[in-house]
Amino acid sequence: MSNLFAGFLANRREALLQMLLIAGSLVALTYTAHQFLWRADLTENNRYTLATASTDVAQTLNDPITVTAYFTDDLPARFGRTKEEFRALLQEFRAASGGNVEFTFVNPNEGDDAAQEAQQAGIRPVTIDVRERNQMTQKRAYLGAVFQYQDQREVVPFVEPGSALEYTIASTIQKLTRAERPVLGVLQGHGEPGLDAMTQLRDALSGRYDMQTVSGVDTSGVPPEVDVLLVARPQDQLSTQAALAVDQYVMRGGPALFALNRAQANMRFGQARPKTTGLEPLLDAYGLPIRPDLVRDRNASAVRVRQQRGGFNVVNQVRYPYIPQIANFAAHPVSDGLDQAVFRFVSSLDTARADTTAQLTVLARSSGQSARASLPTSIRPQQEWTVSDFSGGGLPVAGLLEGTFGSAFAGSDTLSVERTRSPETTLMVVGDGDFLVNGTGQRQQRLPEGNINLVANGIDYLAGDTGLLSLRTQRVTSRPLTQLTPTTQTILKYANVLLPFLLVVGYGLVRYRRNRARRRRRKEQGLNA
């Protein structure tokens, strides 16, 4: 008995020793894990990892920034994921800022006081469809946040599911902490759209730029405080003095974005004619002119067309090649990550004119099934299109030119030209002046996010603010179907119909020949089939 008892004590001591070793290993492993954190972000664009630019923004915080997030609980999956992603990113910003980002989440649907607090803070409720017990009901939901820094506050009224959440947070913090804002001058006085007609662009840039209208340039020139000049869709032709003022702004090194129409489209009469803005000599001299043509593309938006069928007038949706959906973008900070932009009566750029010393980047091109239409041309939506109407492809519609440029008025004998050569600067040219305009009143429309991101990224690049460019387009990317030629569509249609039948018949013939050969061999061996 004594030997058994001694063995029991020895085994117990050994078991206790093993338990102590295991406990000590767990403690050591936990301590090591806290000291050395490692994780893998397997998303395509590192959606759950802060970019270097976001980290830099977070580290500039000298005082705490308070975020009050108003999110409704128990929402459908895609809204719930948005809330959790927003919370996870705030945690990352808090870690990167050394604890200077503090946040709380409030459910406004808990009571009237919470809902009133959210609405007073500027968070607007949205109505979403919720399926409960096999029934579709509508629910008021809140998805917004208020950022407070020192005596300033910034409101994000609605956090769109699938949007660039990291950019939303980083740009909002940057708005609150930036001491000086660059000045964006918007040229006026020649029929250009006002800021009230570019509401989406204004909202995208608000808080980060001081947007000022610039008029009377023919007498006083472009003000010296303008850091970036936006020349968008002038309806009237600029005078020589106004064009000279814009030219001299570029000659002093001012970056500019030109979004011009070279076609005057009249849908009522179904005709498009050449249009002159007065800025053509400038773009010719700089090396990136806009051709007086129209780009038509098979990858296009649909328009409502009234057609007569069987004695009745019907309205149908038809593809309209002169409103192309551009999805071919360059791998450049301005355009990288863009999903799609829609242009309306866009003209192509003449990239062969660029100076060899300048750096040219074609930011956006038409699809592989597109072509140029010389002006004047018919633009009737009812006309029939054939494959030969889209025999080209890859036409440039937006470009970026970086370098030094000569003045368009350098050889003038009648004008007083102060500067004839610019220092290093950057110009962006787009062959459509309407792609950034929402319109006003009843004609106001919602533009695709790709349009706004393209022009906002361009303005940021021209201003030298490239830190957050890649974050603006960091979102869940849609994968549109590739447009096929009519011949390919016909081949695929008949292949889908006939191929299964041929496979079944072929398989039956193979089985029949194999069974017949088997019976023949059995007969030859003297066996019954």
Order of alpha helices (4+ residues) and beta strands (2+ residues): alpha-alpha-beta-alpha-beta-alpha-beta-beta-beta-beta-alpha-beta-alpha-beta-alpha-beta-alpha-beta-beta-beta-alpha-beta-beta-beta-beta-beta-beta-beta-beta-beta-beta-alpha-alpha-alpha
